[in-house]
Amino acid sequence: MTLDETTRFRITNKFVGILGEEDAAKLMDSIPPIDWDRFATKDDIAAATILTKAEMELEFANFRTEVAMQFAEVRTEFANVRSEMRTEFADVRTEMRTGFANLRAEFAHSMRMNTLTIIGSMAALMTVFSVLTPVLK
């Protein structure tokens, strides 16, 4: 309830009789013309505290849920990357095995060809020497 000027004047006059004019004026000047219904009681503060606590608990629960969802997404992404890496490494291993097998086969083929070439060359040289040896003696 707001104090109107009439009520303030009436209260001031009552205080003048008790405190004197100067003290009554100072006291009334220190009381602002406000609506006393706007002051918070202990019950109002307790209710606001309970409401604030409930809002904070809800926000923290929402935050925990959001963080849990983001961690789940990260775990899923890591699992996908790990799976892709395993597939890539398996492909690389297969390519390396194939490459080494091809290299071994190529090397074996080259060795056979070189061996046959050396044997053929030696046979030709032996033939040439066998023919030339009687002629040169």
C-alpha positions as a Python dict, from the first residue, in 0.01 Angstrom:
ca = {
    (1, 'M'): (0, 0, 0),
    (2, 'T'): (138, 337, -101),
    (3, 'L'): (131, 623, 146),
    (4, 'D'): (-57, 919, 3),
    (5, 'E'): (17, 1273, 120),
    (6, 'T'): (-286, 1288, 350),
    (7, 'T'): (-186, 972, 533),
    (8, 'R'): (178, 1085, 557),
    (9, 'F'): (63, 1421, 702),
    (10, 'R'): (-160, 1247, 961),
    (11, 'I'): (123, 1008, 1068),
    (12, 'T'): (371, 1296, 1085),
    (13, 'N'): (135, 1488, 1319),
    (14, 'K'): (109, 1184, 1550),
    (15, 'F'): (490, 1157, 1563),
    (16, 'V'): (520, 1532, 1633),
    (17, 'G'): (328, 1474, 1957),
    (18, 'I'): (565, 1190, 2056),
    (19, 'L'): (905, 1288, 1910),
    (20, 'G'): (884, 1655, 1843),
    (21, 'E'): (854, 1836, 1511),
    (22, 'E'): (1214, 1807, 1392),
    (23, 'D'): (1255, 1437, 1474),
    (24, 'A'): (913, 1351, 1332),
    (25, 'A'): (1004, 1527, 1003),
    (26, 'K'): (1337, 1342, 984),
    (27, 'L'): (1167, 1009, 1053),
    (28, 'M'): (900, 1064, 787),
    (29, 'D'): (1166, 1179, 538),
    (30, 'S'): (1350, 851, 593),
    (31, 'I'): (1039, 650, 510),
    (32, 'P'): (1004, 648, 134),
    (33, 'P'): (660, 658, -22),
    (34, 'I'): (660, 296, -144),
    (35, 'D'): (416, 11, -175),
    (36, 'W'): (480, -216, 124),
    (37, 'D'): (329, -512, -63),
    (38, 'R'): (640, -510, -281),
    (39, 'F'): (875, -605, 3),
    (40, 'A'): (980, -970, 7),
    (41, 'T'): (910, -1183, 310),
    (42, 'K'): (1118, -1476, 430),
    (43, 'D'): (859, -1705, 272),
    (44, 'D'): (894, -1519, -60),
    (45, 'I'): (1272, -1558, -47),
    (46, 'A'): (1245, -1928, 45),
    (47, 'A'): (1003, -1989, -244),
    (48, 'A'): (1230, -1802, -486),
    (49, 'T'): (1529, -2002, -359),
    (50, 'I'): (1346, -2330, -412),
    (51, 'L'): (1239, -2220, -759),
    (52, 'T'): (1592, -2107, -847),
    (53, 'K'): (1735, -2434, -721),
    (54, 'A'): (1484, -2632, -928),
    (55, 'E'): (1566, -2425, -1239),
    (56, 'M'): (1939, -2478, -1184),
    (57, 'E'): (1892, -2853, -1136),
    (58, 'L'): (1692, -2864, -1459),
    (59, 'E'): (1959, -2667, -1645),
    (60, 'F'): (2235, -2892, -1508),
    (61, 'A'): (2035, -3200, -1609),
    (62, 'N'): (1991, -3055, -1959),
    (63, 'F'): (2361, -2972, -1971),
    (64, 'R'): (2458, -3325, -1860),
    (65, 'T'): (2226, -3471, -2123),
    (66, 'E'): (2371, -3249, -2394),
    (67, 'V'): (2728, -3333, -2293),
    (68, 'A'): (2644, -3705, -2284),
    (69, 'M'): (2495, -3681, -2633),
    (70, 'Q'): (2801, -3499, -2765),
    (71, 'F'): (3033, -3757, -2609),
    (72, 'A'): (2823, -4031, -2768),
    (73, 'E'): (2861, -3858, -3105),
    (74, 'V'): (3237, -3830, -3055),
    (75, 'R'): (3258, -4198, -2956),
    (76, 'T'): (3061, -4292, -3267),
    (77, 'E'): (3288, -4078, -3486),
    (78, 'F'): (3597, -4235, -3330),
    (79, 'A'): (3452, -4581, -3383),
    (80, 'N'): (3387, -4497, -3748),
    (81, 'V'): (3738, -4357, -3793),
    (82, 'R'): (3887, -4662, -3621),
    (83, 'S'): (3687, -4890, -3848),
    (84, 'E'): (3794, -4693, -4156),
    (85, 'M'): (4157, -4709, -4044),
    (86, 'R'): (4136, -5084, -3992),
    (87, 'T'): (3990, -5122, -4340),
    (88, 'E'): (4260, -4896, -4487),
    (89, 'F'): (4537, -5088, -4309),
    (90, 'A'): (4389, -5417, -4425),
    (91, 'D'): (4386, -5284, -4782),
    (92, 'V'): (4747, -5166, -4748),
    (93, 'R'): (4851, -5508, -4610),
    (94, 'T'): (4676, -5681, -4900),
    (95, 'E'): (4842, -5449, -5151),
    (96, 'M'): (5181, -5507, -4990),
    (97, 'R'): (5135, -5885, -4993),
    (98, 'T'): (5031, -5872, -5357),
    (99, 'G'): (5321, -5640, -5440),
    (100, 'F'): (5574, -5861, -5260),
    (101, 'A'): (5432, -6174, -5425),
    (102, 'N'): (5461, -6007, -5765),
    (103, 'L'): (5815, -5894, -5681),
    (104, 'R'): (5912, -6247, -5575),
    (105, 'A'): (5763, -6392, -5891),
    (106, 'E'): (5940, -6132, -6104),
    (107, 'F'): (6267, -6192, -5920),
    (108, 'A'): (6232, -6569, -5961),
    (109, 'H'): (6158, -6524, -6331),
    (110, 'S'): (6466, -6296, -6368),
    (111, 'M'): (6681, -6546, -6182),
    (112, 'R'): (6562, -6830, -6412),
    (113, 'M'): (6625, -6617, -6717),
    (114, 'N'): (6970, -6513, -6593),
    (115, 'T'): (7057, -6873, -6502),
    (116, 'L'): (6944, -6999, -6843),
    (117, 'T'): (7134, -6718, -7014),
    (118, 'I'): (7451, -6800, -6819),
    (119, 'I'): (7412, -7174, -6887),
    (120, 'G'): (7345, -7106, -7255),
    (121, 'S'): (7646, -6872, -7274),
    (122, 'M'): (7869, -7125, -7105),
    (123, 'A'): (7748, -7399, -7338),
    (124, 'A'): (7817, -7177, -7638),
    (125, 'L'): (8163, -7089, -7506),
    (126, 'M'): (8239, -7453, -7439),
    (127, 'T'): (8137, -7539, -7791),
    (128, 'V'): (8352, -7259, -7929),
    (129, 'F'): (8650, -7370, -7717),
    (130, 'S'): (8601, -7734, -7810),
    (131, 'V'): (8605, -7640, -8175),
    (132, 'L'): (8892, -7392, -8148),
    (133, 'T'): (9115, -7595, -7919),
    (134, 'P'): (9205, -7862, -8184),
    (135, 'V'): (9244, -7593, -8444),
    (136, 'L'): (9477, -7383, -8229),
    (137, 'K'): (9701, -7675, -8129),
}
